[in-house]
Amino acid sequence: MSARSPEGAAVPGAGTLRTARHTFALSWRIDPLVVSVVLGLSLAQTGAVAATGLSQRWVVDAVQGSGGGLPGALAPAVLLGVAAHVTAAAGNRVRYNYQHDLTDRVDLEVNREILTASASLPTLEHLERPDYLNRLELLRRHTAALAGSCWSLSDTAIGVLSAGLSVWLLAGVHPVLAVLALLALPPLWAAKRARHGLAAARAATAEEQRLEDRVHRMFLTPETGKEIYLTGAGTVLDETAHSARTRVATVVLKARLRAIGWQLTGWVCYAAGFIGALVLTVSLVSRDAASLGDLMLVITLGTQLRSQIRGTVDGFSRVAEAGDTTDHYLWLLAYARRQRPTGTRPVPRAPEHGIQVRDLAFTYPGAREPALAGVNLTLRPGAAVALVGVNGAGKSTLVKLLSGMYAPTAGRITVGGVPLDEVDGAAWRGRLTGAFQDFFRFQLPVRHTVGIGEPEAMDDREEVARAVREAGAAPIVDRLPDGLDTQLGTIYGGVELSQGQWQRLALARALMRRHPLLLVLDEPTAALDPLAEHELYEVFTRQARADPGRITLLVSHRFSTVRGADHIVVLDGGRVAEQGTHTELMAAGGRYAESYTTQAAAYQEEDLR
Ligand SMILES: Nc1ncnc2c1ncn2[C@@H]1O[C@H](COP(=O)(O)OP(=O)(O)OP(=O)(O)O)[C@@H](O)[C@H]1O
């Protein structure tokens, strides 16, 4: 990790060096030839300024000593000057462009690494953690600094080496002139100070930047656009985004102005030193203690030393900026490593004992109250288990834990006797399938919108057609202009479906997986009327009984739609209130009986109207 200064801002440290090494290795892997050219030009760049100064001194001293005629010895001096100038000007441009190109290509790789690290996280818990989201936001906005860190470091090294050569030549004229190098320190220190201020401002406003970005995106998606249109919330949201943007801009502008102040102070120190150096050299020339060529050398090196120091400072600033981003990058990699799934055991083939849930508890990150507490139940294979409860009872949370999206805070889940956290995560996902109330609309051709539920069978038209039929979505697909090949969604100029039609396709997607161990239907029928939902759940209940290796979990807040399930679990306030068959629960006369009777009466009344 980057070292931390007392103010809390990152300064380049071991972490930055490690990242620079890593990005250099990536550059080398991408294009070793270009990297070699850049390194060669960098080396030539190191001596270019000193060579320019020396050639000018050579020319002036030769002209002065020639008594008016142009000596032949002038030719090598001029040649040296031309070579140094070409290296400095043309070589620098070539090097700069190549570095830029390599940085862009490494940037793509770094972004891929970030995605891979994020995707490797075994649960989805990080998506609820503001510290994770803020760091990721800062990281994604500044990956270019990270990708170019090895070149920023090499620019700094070139600056230091070429400035070192200049100082050595200046000290040859008079040792005091070497002090000019010390005056490089105030601009360096000022730049570091300026960087800290800017980094702190960015970190302090990361949350607001995220808010602004989110609101912005809300205006661009049809789902939220509709809500905004109807509610007229556009102005309020626009103001929210605007005030977030203004707060960010104000904080960053203040930090930027302070940064300019610090940098100006540093440069004033250097300018004063340079004037002193010129006065000293002129006095040496007037006392014949130095030649006019030496004065020329001091002028050339002194003015160049300024840009060498600026190059060093700029390179250093970019290394420091990469240091801030490195901090977030290494944090993400370490987080992904810490969260690396530890489960290696295979999923039991025929889980005789089904899925056992024992004393399960879960609290969302940052939440005060647990969403689940002391949950005990058994999901038997070859049966349909219904999970019912009012809104907020904890049904979806239990589904998230069963599918491994979140790790329990306490208690355990076992599959066929094997603790779920010991089971290989990818293998477990391979045996799961499901459809959810908050499904995603994949705006793809229908066969892929459905087929993606089992990537391996995605291009198998017969399999896709089977899933479509089983989900009762065949009439929808039959009416589409190109059937399974119809492009869906307006974003790509395709056909738009109704909410219920999208939902049927999401259900078909869930049915693509042929022999899942756990099939979860978490209210994927919310857009259907209670009778249609009931009929569909009856079909799934029959199918569940026909497949002895499958556990089917039907989730609903409509008590009356799941009465045919083999086992009904009633959740209330994150706890299991009751469980049993419909007959047992009705006989018990508890919460289930009460809610079932009330809801059934309400639906009957609705039917009569
Ligand atoms: N991402 C989250 N972060 C924090 N709390 C959450 C989150 N999701 C749900 N909760 C809380 O957890 C509790 C259970 O929510 P859950 O979504 O599991 O209920 P549910 O029974 O599925 O409700 P519904 O029928 O409305 O879908 C609720 O009190 C809810 O406020």
The ligand as an SDF file (V2000), in Angstrom:
LIG
                    3D

 31 33  0  0  0  0  0  0  0  0999 V2000
  -30.0940   -4.4550    0.4790 N   0  0  0  0  0  0  0  0  0  0  0  0
  -30.6000   -4.2720    1.6840 C   0  0  0  0  0  0  0  0  0  0  0  0
  -29.9340   -3.5360    2.5950 N   0  0  0  0  0  0  0  0  0  0  0  0
  -30.4470   -3.3480    3.8330 C   0  0  0  0  0  0  0  0  0  0  0  0
  -31.6180   -3.8710    4.2470 N   0  0  0  0  0  0  0  0  0  0  0  0
  -32.3050   -4.6070    3.3810 C   0  0  0  0  0  0  0  0  0  0  0  0
  -31.8380   -4.8520    2.0500 C   0  0  0  0  0  0  0  0  0  0  0  0
  -32.7340   -5.6210    1.4060 N   0  0  0  0  0  0  0  0  0  0  0  0
  -33.7180   -5.8520    2.2990 C   0  0  0  0  0  0  0  0  0  0  0  0
  -33.4680   -5.2520    3.4630 N   0  0  0  0  0  0  0  0  0  0  0  0
  -34.3010   -5.3130    4.6810 C   0  0  0  0  0  0  0  0  0  0  0  0
  -34.3840   -6.6640    5.0620 O   0  0  0  0  0  0  0  0  0  0  0  0
  -35.7090   -6.9820    5.4520 C   0  0  0  0  0  0  0  0  0  0  0  0
  -36.2100   -8.1910    4.6540 C   0  0  0  0  0  0  0  0  0  0  0  0
  -36.2750   -7.8050    3.2830 O   0  0  0  0  0  0  0  0  0  0  0  0
  -36.6300   -8.8630    2.1240 P   0  0  0  0  0  0  0  0  0  0  0  0
  -36.3910   -8.1950    0.8350 O   0  0  0  0  0  0  0  0  0  0  0  0
  -35.9030  -10.1150    2.4210 O   0  0  0  0  0  0  0  0  0  0  0  0
  -38.1950   -9.0600    2.3660 O   0  0  0  0  0  0  0  0  0  0  0  0
  -39.2530   -9.8520    1.4870 P   0  0  0  0  0  0  0  0  0  0  0  0
  -39.9860  -10.7240    2.4370 O   0  0  0  0  0  0  0  0  0  0  0  0
  -38.5960  -10.5010    0.3290 O   0  0  0  0  0  0  0  0  0  0  0  0
  -40.1820   -8.6620    1.0010 O   0  0  0  0  0  0  0  0  0  0  0  0
  -41.0200   -8.4980   -0.3660 P   0  0  0  0  0  0  0  0  0  0  0  0
  -42.1940   -9.4130   -0.3050 O   0  0  0  0  0  0  0  0  0  0  0  0
  -41.4230   -7.0890   -0.3020 O   0  0  0  0  0  0  0  0  0  0  0  0
  -40.0840   -8.7990   -1.5000 O   0  0  0  0  0  0  0  0  0  0  0  0
  -36.5410   -5.7360    5.2560 C   0  0  0  0  0  0  0  0  0  0  0  0
  -36.7320   -5.1390    6.5190 O   0  0  0  0  0  0  0  0  0  0  0  0
  -35.6990   -4.8460    4.3860 C   0  0  0  0  0  0  0  0  0  0  0  0
  -35.8500   -3.5080    4.7670 O   0  0  0  0  0  0  0  0  0  0  0  0
  1  2  1  0
  2  3  1  0
  2  7  2  0
  3  4  2  0
  4  5  1  0
  5  6  2  0
  6  7  1  0
  6 10  1  0
  7  8  1  0
  8  9  2  0
  9 10  1  0
 10 11  1  0
 11 12  1  0
 11 30  1  0
 12 13  1  0
 13 14  1  0
 13 28  1  0
 14 15  1  0
 15 16  1  0
 16 17  2  0
 16 18  1  0
 16 19  1  0
 19 20  1  0
 20 21  2  0
 20 22  1  0
 20 23  1  0
 23 24  1  0
 24 25  2  0
 24 26  1  0
 24 27  1  0
 28 29  1  0
 28 30  1  0
 30 31  1  0
M  END
$$$$
